[in-house]
């Protein structure tokens, strides 16, 4: 926000035609010509307006027959496509933004594949959602994305394909005449403790969640929490298959519940599930609103947390952090 009545800002206010206060200006694709926001001044109205401005260049891929068209813009071949495999029914905003961003627009094709599109999912061997792969014109995976489901991180990963640092899908003749070392798909190396339901202890939590900065799903349970414990165990097994940088921990100790309550700054009552993530500065958490969920529903919640579709809270530090 800018105080346009401040002497140093009056020229800026005049430049953009600000005459009344408060005035909301929105910068879209034309950064020199902002538009006035005329909607309601509520959080929902602001969010709806801003997300509505995102240009969607993503093609929904429901069948393998749609892949050749995805690789073309008019008569020109694009060559590489970024596929998002998702359990959601609609394209996430961050993926729409990537597709229309100036560094990728018309340089990479963007495709959205729902888990319901079985033929496409099975073609690429996807078992966990969300997953992102860069594929070439021969529908072969060039590389799997193994980072955070955040705009900046995904953009950094994709830049090398725009600059030509990635494999760009040469035709068979070129590949045969110029043999190259086989390029293996890269996936993260999981911690030896990941992939199983971990019984909580301070040292393990510090190592996996704070030092290694994995996304940690923590169940603070009681002796009667058999249903949610079962869902958490299934979740851990699914992450193991994907070699994900995600850990699932459970604790039935009141001391751990109190430590999380103090660090998160909110009242907690067992059973409760929270997703926590150590950052370079501070930490983040998301609390599951209802623990009466199936394993599939719990997985969908974690997917939403991963891609930023759940409200994230920022805190100074995680429990047991120095």
matplotlib code that plots the C-alpha trace (Angstrom):
import matplotlib.pyplot as plt

x = [0.0, 1.1, 0.2, -0.5, -0.9, 2.7, 4.8, 7.1, 4.3, 2.1, 3.8, 3.3, -0.4, -0.7, 1.0, -1.6, -4.6, -5.3, -7.8, -9.7, -8.8, -8.6, -7.9, -7.0, -4.9, -4.4, -1.4, -2.0, 0.0, 0.4, 2.6, 2.5, -1.3, -2.9, -6.7, -8.9, -10.5, -14.2, -15.3, -16.2, -13.5, -13.6, -10.9, -13.0, -13.8, -10.1, -9.0, -11.7, -10.8, -7.1, -7.4, -9.9, -7.2, -4.9, -4.8, -5.2, -3.0, -3.3, -4.9, -6.8, -5.6, -8.3, -6.9, -3.6, -5.0, -4.8, -1.1, 0.0, -2.2, -0.9, 2.6, 1.5, 0.9, -0.7, 1.5, 4.6, 5.9, 6.6, 8.6, 8.2, 5.1, 4.7, 2.1, 0.5, -1.1, -3.7, -6.4, -8.2, -10.9, -9.7, -6.4, -4.7, -4.0, -0.2, -0.2, -2.4, 0.0, 3.0, 1.4, 0.8, 4.0, 6.2, 9.2, 7.2, 4.3, 4.4, 7.8, 6.4, 3.1, 1.1, -1.2, -3.5, -4.3, -6.9, -6.4, -9.7, -8.0, -6.7, -5.1, -2.9, -2.1, -1.1, 0.9, 3.3, 3.2, 1.8, 0.7, 0.8, -0.8, 0.2, 3.1, 4.8, 6.7, 8.3, 7.7, 8.9, 7.1, 7.6, 5.6, 8.7, 9.4, 12.5, 12.5, 10.2, 9.9, 10.8, 10.5, 7.9, 4.6, 5.1, 5.2, 8.8, 10.3, 8.5, 9.5, 13.1, 12.9, 11.3, 13.7, 16.4, 14.0, 13.3, 17.0, 17.7, 19.6, 17.2, 16.7, 14.5, 13.3, 15.6, 14.2, 15.4, 17.9, 19.7, 19.7, 21.2, 23.9, 25.0, 24.8, 24.4, 24.6, 21.3, 19.5, 17.8, 14.7, 15.6, 13.7, 14.6, 16.5, 14.2, 15.5, 15.8, 13.1, 10.5, 7.9, 6.6, 4.5, 7.0, 6.4, 7.2, 10.3, 12.1, 15.3, 13.6, 11.4, 14.4, 16.3, 13.5, 11.4, 13.7, 17.2, 16.2, 13.2, 10.8, 7.1, 5.9, 2.4, 2.0, -0.8, -1.2, -3.5, -5.0, -5.4, -8.8, -7.6, -7.5, -9.3, -7.1, -3.9, -4.9, -5.4, -2.0, -0.3, -1.8, -0.6, 2.9, 2.9, 1.7, 4.5, 7.1, 6.0, 6.5, 9.8, 8.4, 10.1, 7.2, 7.2, 4.2, 4.7, 2.3, 2.4, 0.1, 2.0, 0.4, 3.8, 4.1, 0.6, 1.5, 4.7, 2.9, 0.2, 2.8, 4.8, 1.7, 0.0, -3.4, -5.4, -5.1, -7.1, -6.2, -6.8, -5.5, -3.4, -1.1, 1.3, 4.5, 7.4, 10.7, 11.7, 15.0, 13.4, 10.7, 8.3, 4.8, 1.9, -1.6, -4.1, -6.6, -10.0, -11.6, -9.8, -12.8, -11.5, -10.6, -7.1, -8.1, -9.5, -6.4, -4.2, -6.3, -5.8, -2.0, -2.1, -3.9, -1.4, 1.5, 0.2, -0.8, -4.6, -4.9, -4.4, -0.8, 0.1, 3.5, 5.2, 8.6, 9.8, 8.7, 8.3, 11.6, 13.6, 16.6]
y = [0.0, 3.6, 6.7, 8.9, 12.0, 11.7, 14.4, 11.9, 9.8, 12.6, 12.5, 8.7, 9.1, 11.7, 9.4, 6.7, 9.0, 8.5, 11.1, 9.5, 7.3, 4.4, 3.5, 0.0, -0.5, -3.9, -4.6, -7.4, -8.5, -4.8, -3.5, 0.0, 0.3, -0.8, -1.0, 0.3, -2.3, -1.6, -4.7, -5.3, -4.8, -8.2, -10.9, -13.2, -10.5, -9.6, -13.2, -14.0, -10.9, -11.6, -15.3, -14.4, -12.4, -15.4, -16.4, -20.2, -21.7, -25.2, -28.0, -30.7, -34.0, -36.8, -39.3, -40.2, -39.1, -35.5, -35.6, -34.7, -31.6, -30.5, -30.3, -27.9, -24.1, -23.6, -25.4, -25.1, -27.9, -26.9, -30.0, -30.3, -30.4, -30.1, -32.5, -32.0, -35.2, -34.3, -35.7, -32.4, -31.8, -28.4, -26.7, -25.1, -21.4, -21.7, -24.1, -21.6, -18.8, -20.9, -21.6, -17.9, -16.6, -14.7, -17.0, -20.1, -18.9, -20.5, -22.2, -25.1, -26.8, -27.3, -30.2, -31.1, -34.8, -35.8, -39.1, -40.1, -40.2, -43.7, -44.4, -41.3, -41.9, -45.5, -44.6, -42.5, -44.8, -42.2, -43.6, -40.5, -37.1, -34.4, -35.3, -33.2, -34.5, -32.9, -35.0, -34.8, -35.2, -39.0, -39.0, -40.1, -38.6, -36.3, -35.6, -35.8, -32.7, -33.6, -30.2, -28.3, -27.6, -23.9, -21.4, -20.2, -23.7, -25.2, -22.2, -22.6, -26.2, -25.4, -22.6, -25.0, -26.5, -23.1, -22.3, -25.6, -27.2, -30.1, -33.0, -31.5, -34.7, -35.2, -37.4, -41.0, -40.4, -37.7, -39.9, -42.8, -40.7, -39.0, -41.5, -40.0, -41.3, -42.6, -39.9, -41.3, -39.9, -38.0, -38.5, -37.5, -39.8, -40.3, -40.4, -44.0, -43.2, -42.1, -44.4, -45.9, -44.6, -43.2, -43.3, -39.8, -38.9, -35.6, -36.6, -38.2, -35.1, -32.8, -34.8, -35.4, -32.3, -29.6, -30.5, -32.2, -29.9, -32.5, -31.9, -33.6, -34.8, -35.2, -37.0, -36.1, -38.9, -40.7, -44.4, -44.4, -42.8, -46.1, -44.8, -41.8, -43.8, -46.3, -43.5, -42.0, -45.5, -45.8, -42.3, -43.2, -46.2, -44.2, -41.7, -44.5, -45.7, -42.2, -41.7, -38.5, -36.1, -36.4, -38.0, -39.2, -39.2, -40.1, -39.3, -40.3, -38.2, -35.2, -33.5, -33.5, -32.1, -29.3, -28.6, -28.2, -26.1, -23.7, -23.5, -23.2, -20.7, -22.4, -24.7, -28.3, -31.3, -34.9, -36.4, -33.7, -33.8, -30.9, -30.5, -28.7, -27.5, -25.9, -22.9, -21.0, -18.4, -19.5, -22.3, -23.0, -25.2, -26.2, -27.9, -30.6, -29.3, -32.7, -35.9, -38.1, -38.7, -41.8, -42.5, -41.1, -37.9, -37.5, -37.9, -35.3, -32.8, -33.3, -32.7, -29.4, -28.5, -29.3, -27.1, -24.3, -24.7, -24.8, -21.7, -21.7, -20.2, -18.8, -19.3, -18.4, -22.0, -25.6, -27.5, -28.7, -26.4, -24.8]
z = [0.0, -0.7, 1.2, -1.8, 0.4, 1.5, -0.3, -1.9, -3.4, -4.8, -8.2, -8.3, -7.5, -10.2, -12.7, -12.3, -12.0, -8.4, -7.2, -4.3, -1.4, -1.1, -4.7, -5.8, -8.9, -10.5, -12.8, -15.3, -18.3, -19.3, -16.5, -17.7, -17.7, -14.4, -14.1, -11.3, -9.1, -8.7, -6.8, -3.2, -0.6, 1.0, 1.0, -1.2, -3.7, -4.0, -4.4, -7.0, -9.0, -9.0, -9.8, -12.6, -14.3, -14.7, -18.3, -18.7, -21.4, -20.0, -22.1, -20.3, -21.6, -21.2, -23.7, -25.3, -28.7, -27.4, -26.9, -30.5, -30.6, -27.2, -28.7, -31.4, -31.6, -35.0, -37.5, -35.3, -33.1, -29.5, -28.7, -24.9, -22.7, -19.0, -17.6, -14.2, -13.0, -10.3, -8.1, -8.5, -11.1, -12.1, -13.0, -10.0, -10.3, -10.0, -13.1, -15.0, -14.1, -15.3, -18.6, -19.4, -17.9, -20.3, -19.8, -20.8, -23.0, -26.5, -25.5, -23.5, -23.8, -20.5, -20.0, -17.1, -16.5, -14.0, -12.2, -13.8, -17.2, -16.6, -20.0, -19.8, -16.1, -16.8, -19.9, -17.7, -14.7, -12.3, -8.9, -6.7, -7.2, -7.8, -10.1, -12.8, -15.7, -18.7, -21.8, -25.4, -28.7, -28.6, -25.3, -23.4, -20.0, -20.1, -16.4, -13.3, -11.1, -7.5, -5.7, -3.8, -5.5, -5.5, -8.4, -7.9, -7.5, -10.5, -12.6, -11.7, -12.7, -16.1, -17.1, -18.2, -20.8, -22.3, -22.4, -24.1, -21.2, -21.0, -23.4, -26.2, -27.8, -30.9, -33.6, -33.9, -36.7, -34.7, -31.6, -33.5, -35.3, -32.1, -29.3, -25.9, -22.4, -21.2, -19.2, -16.1, -14.6, -11.4, -8.3, -4.7, -2.5, 0.5, 4.1, 5.4, 7.9, 5.3, 3.9, 7.1, 9.9, 12.4, 16.1, 17.3, 19.3, 19.6, 17.9, 14.9, 14.5, 14.7, 12.1, 9.6, 9.9, 11.0, 9.8, 6.5, 6.0, 4.8, 4.8, 7.9, 8.5, 12.3, 14.0, 17.7, 18.8, 21.7, 22.4, 20.7, 17.5, 15.5, 12.4, 11.7, 12.7, 9.9, 7.4, 8.3, 7.9, 4.4, 3.6, 4.7, 2.4, -0.6, -0.1, 0.1, -3.4, -4.8, -3.0, -1.7, 0.6, 3.0, 6.5, 8.5, 12.3, 15.1, 18.9, 21.7, 24.3, 25.9, 26.2, 22.4, 22.1, 24.5, 22.6, 19.3, 20.9, 22.2, 18.9, 16.6, 18.9, 18.7, 21.0, 20.1, 21.3, 20.4, 17.9, 15.5, 12.4, 11.3, 8.3, 9.2, 7.1, 8.2, 6.1, 5.7, 8.0, 10.4, 9.6, 8.2, 9.2, 8.1, 10.5, 9.2, 10.1, 10.6, 11.4, 10.6, 7.1, 5.0, 3.7, 0.3, 1.8, 3.9, 0.8, -1.1, 1.8, 1.7, -2.1, -1.4, 1.2, -1.2, -4.0, -1.7, -1.9, 1.9, 4.1, 5.3, 8.7, 9.4, 12.8, 14.3, 14.7, 14.9, 18.2, 19.6, 17.4, 19.0]

ax = plt.figure().add_subplot(projection="3d")
ax.plot(x, y, z, "-o")
ax.set_aspect("equal")
plt.show()
